[in-house]
Structure formats: structure tokens, C-alpha cells
Amino acid sequence: MAGVLTAVIVLGGGSGYILHSTSTNASQLDEKDVEQSVLNYFNAIESKNVDDMVKYSIDTRYSTEQEASRKPDYQEIMKSDIAHLNDIVKIEQNDEKNFTATLNVYTEDTGDIILKFPVTLTDDGSWKIIIGQSIQYKDIDQYKVGG
């Protein structure tokens, strides 16, 4: 990839357009990676895989010192209300390392709700959903197709 990019720069001419296209493609790839991380997190919830829940998320409700208690806490939560991902409504890029995922989620306690979760690129190059900072929308109808 770097060789191709270098060749485009050396050739000049239309390279500005090609560089922009490369940047756009990278953004689209990041969006796919963000989407996959969100799906991985919710698959972990539905399968009650606490290790993957931790792997694909950052939980702001836990400080570094409390991180060890995440798994036992999650295992306890899994005994009751489990969130199900109905749909990824949209994924918006905020900057190079941050996206916002708007999700249609169902729980027995809340029914269908729309939540917005930040998703960030970590230092190790993985995308993680940030738990504990979601924004809930009361009017799900504003996000329904045709609604």
C-alpha cells in the first residue's frame, strides 16, 4: 500500500484526487472496523462472553484500580437483563480516532431504545465501544425508517 501511495505521489498530476480517495477509503475501512467492534461487543453480551465484553469495550464507570472487578460485575449483570442489538442505525466519524455509533437496542427493562455510544481507536490499534457515556433518546420514532 505504501509503495502504491509513493508511486502516486511521484507521478503527480491527479495525485491530489487519488490521495483524497485513499483517505476516503481509509475512513470507510475505519467505519467497517467500528461497526465490527460494535457487533462483536453485542455478540459477546448475547452469548454472555464476559471476556469479549471486556475486550471490545472501555467502561468509564471503572477506574484503572477497579478494572479487575469488571468481569465479576459483568457476570452478575448477565444473570438479569441482557441488551440485544436490533440495528446499527448509523455510524458517524467525529475525527480520525473517534466515531459515534447510534444503535437501536432492546432490553426487557427499557424495551426498544436508541442509544449513541462513542467508539474510539485505542493505542493498540483496536476499536472499542465506550460504555458508561451513552446518550439515550426517548423518541425511538425519530429513527424509524419512514418515521
C-alpha positions as CSV (number, residue, x, y, z in Angstrom):
1,M,0.0,0.0,0.0
2,A,2.8,2.4,0.9
3,G,4.5,1.6,-2.4
4,V,1.4,2.4,-4.3
5,L,0.9,5.7,-2.5
6,T,4.5,6.7,-3.1
7,A,4.1,5.9,-6.9
8,V,1.0,8.1,-7.0
9,I,2.9,11.0,-5.3
10,V,5.8,10.6,-7.7
11,L,3.6,10.6,-10.8
12,G,2.0,13.9,-9.8
13,G,-0.8,15.4,-11.9
14,G,-4.0,13.9,-10.5
15,S,-2.4,12.8,-7.3
16,G,-4.4,15.2,-5.1
17,Y,-7.6,13.4,-6.1
18,I,-6.1,10.0,-5.6
19,L,-4.8,10.9,-2.2
20,H,-8.2,12.2,-1.2
21,S,-9.8,8.9,-2.5
22,T,-7.2,6.9,-0.5
23,S,-8.1,9.0,2.6
24,T,-11.8,8.4,2.0
25,N,-11.3,4.7,1.6
26,A,-9.4,4.6,4.8
27,S,-12.3,6.3,6.5
28,Q,-14.7,3.7,5.1
29,L,-12.5,0.9,6.3
30,D,-12.4,2.5,9.8
31,E,-16.2,2.7,9.7
32,K,-16.4,-1.0,8.9
33,D,-13.9,-1.8,11.8
34,V,-16.0,0.3,14.2
35,E,-19.2,-1.5,13.0
36,Q,-17.5,-4.8,13.5
37,S,-16.3,-3.9,17.1
38,V,-19.9,-2.8,18.0
39,L,-21.2,-6.1,16.6
40,N,-18.5,-8.1,18.5
41,Y,-19.4,-6.3,21.7
42,F,-23.2,-7.1,21.4
43,N,-22.5,-10.6,20.3
44,A,-20.4,-11.0,23.4
45,I,-23.4,-9.8,25.5
46,E,-25.8,-12.1,23.9
47,S,-23.5,-15.1,24.2
48,K,-22.7,-14.0,27.8
49,N,-19.0,-14.0,26.9
50,V,-17.6,-11.6,29.6
51,D,-14.0,-11.8,28.3
52,D,-15.1,-10.5,24.9
53,M,-17.3,-7.8,26.5
54,V,-14.2,-6.5,28.2
55,K,-12.0,-7.0,25.1
56,Y,-14.3,-4.9,22.9
57,S,-15.1,-2.1,25.4
58,I,-13.8,0.6,27.6
59,D,-16.0,1.1,30.7
60,T,-15.7,4.6,32.1
61,R,-17.5,3.5,35.2
62,Y,-14.4,1.7,36.3
63,S,-11.1,3.3,37.2
64,T,-7.8,1.6,36.5
65,E,-7.7,0.3,40.0
66,Q,-11.3,-1.1,39.7
67,E,-10.7,-2.8,36.3
68,A,-10.3,-6.2,37.9
69,S,-13.9,-6.1,39.2
70,R,-15.4,-5.6,35.7
71,K,-15.6,-9.3,34.8
72,P,-17.3,-10.4,38.1
73,D,-19.7,-7.4,37.8
74,Y,-20.5,-8.2,34.2
75,Q,-21.1,-11.9,35.1
76,E,-23.6,-10.7,37.7
77,I,-25.3,-8.4,35.3
78,M,-25.6,-11.2,32.7
79,K,-27.9,-13.0,35.2
80,S,-30.6,-10.5,34.6
81,D,-31.4,-8.1,31.8
82,I,-29.4,-8.6,28.6
83,A,-29.2,-6.0,25.9
84,H,-29.9,-7.1,22.3
85,L,-28.8,-5.1,19.4
86,N,-31.7,-4.7,17.0
87,D,-29.9,-2.5,14.5
88,I,-27.0,-0.2,13.9
89,V,-28.9,3.0,12.9
90,K,-25.7,4.9,11.8
91,I,-22.1,5.4,12.4
92,E,-20.6,8.9,12.3
93,Q,-17.0,9.8,12.2
94,N,-16.0,12.6,14.7
95,D,-12.3,12.6,13.9
96,E,-9.5,10.1,13.0
97,K,-9.8,8.2,16.2
98,N,-13.4,8.7,17.3
99,F,-16.8,7.7,15.9
100,T,-20.3,7.7,17.3
101,A,-22.5,4.6,16.9
102,T,-26.2,5.2,17.0
103,L,-27.9,1.9,17.9
104,N,-31.4,0.5,18.3
105,V,-31.1,-1.7,21.4
106,Y,-33.7,-3.8,23.3
107,T,-33.8,-4.8,26.9
108,E,-36.7,-6.2,28.9
109,D,-36.4,-3.3,31.4
110,T,-36.5,-0.5,28.7
111,G,-37.9,-2.1,25.6
112,D,-36.6,-0.6,22.3
113,I,-34.4,2.4,22.8
114,I,-32.0,4.4,20.7
115,L,-28.5,4.8,22.2
116,K,-25.5,6.7,21.0
117,F,-22.1,5.2,22.0
118,P,-18.7,6.7,21.5
119,V,-16.3,4.3,19.8
120,T,-12.5,5.1,19.9
121,L,-9.3,3.8,18.5
122,T,-7.0,2.6,21.2
123,D,-3.2,2.7,21.4
124,D,-3.0,-0.9,20.3
125,G,-4.9,-0.2,17.1
126,S,-8.3,-1.7,18.1
127,W,-11.6,0.0,18.1
128,K,-13.6,-0.1,21.3
129,I,-17.1,0.9,22.3
130,I,-17.1,3.2,25.3
131,I,-19.6,2.1,27.9
132,G,-20.9,4.5,30.6
133,Q,-21.1,7.5,28.3
134,S,-24.1,6.6,26.1
135,I,-26.8,9.0,25.3
136,Q,-30.4,7.7,25.3
137,Y,-33.1,9.1,23.1
138,K,-36.7,8.8,24.4
139,D,-38.4,9.1,21.0
140,I,-37.4,6.0,19.0
141,D,-39.8,7.0,16.2
142,Q,-37.4,9.7,15.0
143,Y,-35.0,6.9,13.9
144,K,-37.5,4.5,12.4
145,V,-37.4,4.1,8.7
146,G,-40.1,6.3,7.2
147,G,-40.9,7.7,10.7
